[in-house]
Amino acid sequence: MSVTSLLLQLIVILITARLCGWILRHVGQPGVVGEMAAGLMLGPVVMGALFPSLHAQLFSKESLQGLSSLSTLGLVLFMFVVGLELRASQGVREQLRSAGYVGVLSVAVPMALGLAIAPALHPALAPAGVAFWPFALFIAAALSITAFPVMARILKDRGMTRTPFGQLSLGAAAVVDVFAWILLAVVVALVGAGEGYRGLLKTTLGMAVLLLALFFGLKPAFARLLRAKAPEGEPSTTVMAALMIGLLATALVTEWLHLHAVFGAFLFGACLPRDDRLLKSLTERIEPISIVVLMPLFFALAGLGTTANAFSGASLGAMLLIVGVATVGKIAGGAAGARMAGYGWRDSLATGSLMNARGLMELIVMKIGLDAGLIGPELFTMLLVMALVTTAMTGPLINLFIGRKAAVASDGAHAKS
């Protein structure tokens, strides 16, 4: 493709993403919901239906390789920061028991419901050659995801980060991330690019070696480097180059192991020495380019991978089933966990509502499933709609259960105590 075509695609995608994000922020939604909606609008479901010739010319299949490469780089950088933030989170240590209840149940309940509906979805929606159990386990993993970054943004925007249920939800989301990503890695390893048990063995042993190398080799090496070259948490250009090389090399290894590059990026971020100053510095350097420029490309490619067939006939019924099961599973599981931890019904239901936010993390899971051949465009579209709906309903449900003013007042009281 020509540079002119790529630049035009970038301009259209970024304008659409910013415009949709701006509109939805003004109706109380996080900006990421607008960017996800922009991806759907740029796909065949909206733009392709309204302006088919323009859409076909602007986003022809042979012109998407450049966008795909840039979006993968954006995903790698984003998941690196997610790994850093998970490592730096205090919520799990402070509320391990309560967060464990919420985290485990908000994974177990939607996972069980996902397995329950998988027999109805597999015959019509699984790609040819995909066995039932890899498909069913992927559905279970996809329904159990919680978007930690979106949740944190919602809580921060509403002044709820220091409320009891806000702290509980953040800690529980970290627990969910561990369970869900491990399950997803196992499912992708089972597929093993068609290599059967040899492929699974290669992936398993390779991951064991990689984890040992990361946490017993690279972690102490980077700890020494950072102490010597970035004692105040401000990495020099040499340190940044070393971090980027380590990040890309780890992502390359997981890609070679038939896992997605995002797993390597996440693990590399998690293995770095825990330092809030370093986290702040790296976030300030990486997030602007990854979130503002590169991630909208990922949303656009997600939208281009959708199909209008998901909105007709029996497929529409399957989509409604997925959205309903995903919503009920997360809210019920999260609320039950919070009640077991001793929280009142209002805080418990608000916690369950926060756990129901899926956002960008769900899109990453979907992309991994599509790349691995576990799902096709129709189910991909259904999961994208589910991610949009469950994330968009989070704010209104919190207002319903505890109210915006009550939450802010509770936050102020908690801060003074």
Secondary structure in CASP SS format (residue, H / E / C, confidence):
PFRMAT SS
TARGET T0000
AUTHOR 0000-0000-0000
METHOD secondary structure of the structure
MODEL  1
M C 1.00
S C 1.00
V H 1.00
T H 1.00
S H 1.00
L H 1.00
L H 1.00
L H 1.00
Q H 1.00
L H 1.00
I H 1.00
V H 1.00
I H 1.00
L H 1.00
I H 1.00
T H 1.00
A H 1.00
R H 1.00
L H 1.00
C H 1.00
G H 1.00
W H 1.00
I H 1.00
L H 1.00
R H 1.00
H C 1.00
V C 1.00
G C 1.00
Q C 1.00
P C 1.00
G H 1.00
V H 1.00
V H 1.00
G H 1.00
E H 1.00
M H 1.00
A H 1.00
A H 1.00
G H 1.00
L H 1.00
M H 1.00
L H 1.00
G C 1.00
P C 1.00
V C 1.00
V C 1.00
M H 1.00
G H 1.00
A H 1.00
L H 1.00
F C 1.00
P H 1.00
S H 1.00
L H 1.00
H H 1.00
A H 1.00
Q H 1.00
L H 1.00
F C 1.00
S C 1.00
K H 1.00
E H 1.00
S H 1.00
L C 1.00
Q H 1.00
G H 1.00
L H 1.00
S H 1.00
S H 1.00
L H 1.00
S H 1.00
T H 1.00
L H 1.00
G H 1.00
L H 1.00
V H 1.00
L H 1.00
F H 1.00
M H 1.00
F H 1.00
V H 1.00
V H 1.00
G H 1.00
L H 1.00
E H 1.00
L H 1.00
R H 1.00
A H 1.00
S C 1.00
Q C 1.00
G H 1.00
V H 1.00
R H 1.00
E H 1.00
Q C 1.00
L H 1.00
R H 1.00
S H 1.00
A H 1.00
G H 1.00
Y H 1.00
V H 1.00
G H 1.00
V H 1.00
L H 1.00
S H 1.00
V H 1.00
A H 1.00
V H 1.00
P H 1.00
M H 1.00
A H 1.00
L H 1.00
G H 1.00
L H 1.00
A H 1.00
I H 1.00
A H 1.00
P H 1.00
A H 1.00
L H 1.00
H H 1.00
P H 1.00
A H 1.00
L H 1.00
A C 1.00
P C 1.00
A C 1.00
G C 1.00
V C 1.00
A C 1.00
F H 1.00
W H 1.00
P H 1.00
F H 1.00
A H 1.00
L H 1.00
F H 1.00
I H 1.00
A H 1.00
A H 1.00
A H 1.00
L H 1.00
S H 1.00
I C 1.00
T C 1.00
A C 1.00
F H 1.00
P H 1.00
V H 1.00
M H 1.00
A H 1.00
R H 1.00
I H 1.00
L H 1.00
K H 1.00
D H 1.00
R C 1.00
G C 1.00
M C 1.00
T C 1.00
R C 1.00
T C 1.00
P H 1.00
F H 1.00
G H 1.00
Q H 1.00
L H 1.00
S H 1.00
L H 1.00
G H 1.00
A H 1.00
A H 1.00
A H 1.00
V H 1.00
V H 1.00
D H 1.00
V H 1.00
F H 1.00
A H 1.00
W H 1.00
I H 1.00
L H 1.00
L H 1.00
A H 1.00
V H 1.00
V H 1.00
V H 1.00
A H 1.00
L H 1.00
V H 1.00
G H 1.00
A H 1.00
G H 1.00
E C 1.00
G H 1.00
Y H 1.00
R H 1.00
G H 1.00
L H 1.00
L H 1.00
K H 1.00
T H 1.00
T H 1.00
L H 1.00
G H 1.00
M H 1.00
A H 1.00
V H 1.00
L H 1.00
L H 1.00
L H 1.00
A H 1.00
L H 1.00
F H 1.00
F H 1.00
G H 1.00
L H 1.00
K H 1.00
P H 1.00
A H 1.00
F H 1.00
A H 1.00
R H 1.00
L H 1.00
L H 1.00
R H 1.00
A H 1.00
K H 1.00
A C 1.00
P C 1.00
E C 1.00
G C 1.00
E C 1.00
P C 1.00
S C 1.00
T H 1.00
T H 1.00
V H 1.00
M H 1.00
A H 1.00
A H 1.00
L H 1.00
M H 1.00
I H 1.00
G H 1.00
L H 1.00
L H 1.00
A H 1.00
T H 1.00
A H 1.00
L H 1.00
V H 1.00
T H 1.00
E H 1.00
W H 1.00
L C 1.00
H C 1.00
L C 1.00
H C 1.00
A H 1.00
V H 1.00
F H 1.00
G H 1.00
A H 1.00
F H 1.00
L H 1.00
F H 1.00
G H 1.00
A H 1.00
C H 1.00
L C 1.00
P C 1.00
R C 1.00
D C 1.00
D H 1.00
R H 1.00
L H 1.00
L H 1.00
K H 1.00
S H 1.00
L H 1.00
T H 1.00
E H 1.00
R H 1.00
I H 1.00
E H 1.00
P H 1.00
I H 1.00
S H 1.00
I H 1.00
V H 1.00
V H 1.00
L H 1.00
M H 1.00
P H 1.00
L H 1.00
F H 1.00
F H 1.00
A H 1.00
L H 1.00
A H 1.00
G H 1.00
L H 1.00
G C 1.00
T C 1.00
T C 1.00
A H 1.00
N H 1.00
A H 1.00
F H 1.00
S C 1.00
G H 1.00
A H 1.00
S H 1.00
L H 1.00
G H 1.00
A H 1.00
M H 1.00
L H 1.00
L H 1.00
I H 1.00
V H 1.00
G H 1.00
V H 1.00
A H 1.00
T H 1.00
V H 1.00
G H 1.00
K H 1.00
I H 1.00
A H 1.00
G H 1.00
G H 1.00
A H 1.00
A H 1.00
G H 1.00
A H 1.00
R H 1.00
M H 1.00
A C 1.00
G C 1.00
Y C 1.00
G C 1.00
W H 1.00
R H 1.00
D H 1.00
S H 1.00
L H 1.00
A H 1.00
T H 1.00
G H 1.00
S H 1.00
L H 1.00
M H 1.00
N C 1.00
A C 1.00
R C 1.00
G H 1.00
L H 1.00
M H 1.00
E H 1.00
L H 1.00
I H 1.00
V H 1.00
M H 1.00
K H 1.00
I H 1.00
G H 1.00
L H 1.00
D H 1.00
A C 1.00
G C 1.00
L C 1.00
I C 1.00
G C 1.00
P H 1.00
E H 1.00
L H 1.00
F H 1.00
T H 1.00
M H 1.00
L H 1.00
L H 1.00
V H 1.00
M H 1.00
A H 1.00
L H 1.00
V H 1.00
T H 1.00
T H 1.00
A H 1.00
M C 1.00
T H 1.00
G H 1.00
P H 1.00
L H 1.00
I H 1.00
N H 1.00
L H 1.00
F H 1.00
I C 1.00
G C 1.00
R H 1.00
K H 1.00
A H 1.00
A H 1.00
V H 1.00
A H 1.00
S H 1.00
D H 1.00
G H 1.00
A H 1.00
H H 1.00
A H 1.00
K H 1.00
S C 1.00
END
